[in-house]
Amino acid sequence: MRRRALLSAAVGVTVGSVGCLASIRDSNRQMAQLGWFGVHNVDPESSHTFTLIVERDGNVVHESSHEVDTAEDHDPGVASDGAVAECTWGGTAGDYSVRVRRNGEEETERSISAFAAERGANCVVADAEYQNYDATSEFLDGKACPFPF
């Protein structure tokens, strides 16, 4: 219920300030490359299917689903089960955002371009981690991406 109330408030603000959004959006984003996008399941209770979606300049350039096993003995710093999306979007710089959908239901979205602008990065890698209560995305500055495009 709180999500619906928040969404209603956000829509009202968006409609009321639509003339100012373009300049705000442009100043908070930076064209960047997306190095790779992966997901890790830290849930010790069950495996999950994650759909990874990559958008560039408002267009979906990648969508794939991955079954990720249950985490075993998760300790900080120890790799958990996960998957990495095949890099079908290439090395093209753009206004990227990534989305993760868990079991076809809950979806989380993060802006790569906003993160790149904040950090001054040219290349970013994204990692979504599910901890049996929330899917979060973490980004790493990939200025020296360790892979060729």
N, C-alpha and C positions, 0 to 999 in steps of 0.2 A: 504494500500500500504506500509506503514512504517513497518507493521508486517512482510510482505514478505521480505522486504529488510533486516530486522533484522534477520529473519530466514535464509536467504541466507548467511549472514555474519557468523552466528553461525555454520552453516553446514561447511563452509569453514575452520573455526578455528578447529572444531572437527576433520575433516579429516586430517588436517595438523599436529595435535598434538596427534593423536590417541595412540601413544606409551606411553605417559605420563599420560593419563587419569586414568588408574587403580589406581595408587598410590595416585593421588589427590582425587579421588572418595572415596577411603578407608579411608583417613585421615579426610574427612569431614563428615563422617557418623558414626552412632553408632547404634548397635542393640538395639531396644527398643520395648516395648509393645505399642499398640494403645488402649487406654482406651475406647473411644467412638468417634464417628464422627457425627456431626450434621450440620444442615443448618438453617439459619434464613432469613426470607424475610422482609426487612425493606422498601420495595417499597410501597409508599402510593397510587400508582396508579393502580397496578394490581397484581393478584396472578400469580405464576409461578410453573412450574414443574421442580424439581431439580433431577438430577441423581447423586447419590453418589457412587463413585468407590474407592475401597481400593485395593492397590497392596502390596504384600509382596514378597520380593526377586524376583521381576520382574513378578510375576504371580498375576492375578486378583483373590482375595479371597472374594470379596463382590461387588455386584452391585445392587442397588435398586433405584426406582424412587418414588418421594414424591411430591404431590400437596400441596403447601403452600399458604395459603390465604394472601390477601393484608394486609399490616400493617395498624393499626389504631392508630393515635396520637402517633407516635414514639417519645419518649423522651429518652435521654441517661439514662441508668440504668433501663429502663423499658423493661420487656421481650416482644419480638415481636413473631409473629407466626413462627413456625419452625417445624422441624422433626429431629428425631435421627435414624440413621441406626441401624438395629438389628445387634448385635455383632456376626456375623457368622464366623469371623476370629479367635475367641478365644483369649487366653492369650499368644499365642506364640510370643516370641520376634523375630524381624527380621528387614530387611531393608524395611521400609514402606514408601509409598507415597500415597497421597489422591488426588482425582480429583473430581471436581464438574462441571456438565454440566447443563446449564440453557436452558430450553425449547428445548432441543435436539440440540442446536447450540453451543454457546460459552462455552469453557471449560477452567478451571483453574486448575493447578496442583501444589502441594507443597510437599516437602520432609519432612516427619516426622523424618527420621533418621538424616538429616542435623540439624534440630532443636534440636534433642536430644543430638547430639554431641556438639553443641554450648552451651547448658545449662547443660550438664552432667546429663540429665534426663534418668530414666529407663522406665518411662511410660509417654505417652503424650496423651492429648485429643485435638481433632481438631474441630473447629467451623468455618464454612463458612458463611459469611453474605453478602446478596445481597442488595445493596442500590440504585437500579434502574439506576446505571451507571457502576457498576463493581462488580464482585464476588471476595471477598477476603477471605483468610483463616487465622484464628488466632489460635495459639496453646497455650496451657497451660501446664506447667510442672505438671505432674500427679504422682510425686514420691509416694505419698500416695493415690493411686487411691481408691476412695470411694466405690468400688464394687468388689465382688469376681469374679474370673474367674473359 
